[in-house]
Amino acid sequence: MRENFTSGSIPFRKAYLQSLIDVIEVDDTHIRIKGSKDVLERAVLPAGARPFRVRR
């Protein structure tokens, strides 16, 4: 997957990012990229890995 993301076709890379990102907000001083933390966590953790939970 890493190889596809770094050297794959542009349509593949765009589709992959669009599956992770809900919205990008840009103003004069900030750029905010918003999306589901659960979706991002599943995308970056290896299959079968247990997610890390933080108590607040």
Buried (B, 14 or more C-beta within 10 A) or exposed (E): EEEEEEEEEEEEBEEBEEEBBEEEEEEEEEEEEEBEEEEEEEEEEEEEEEEEEEEE
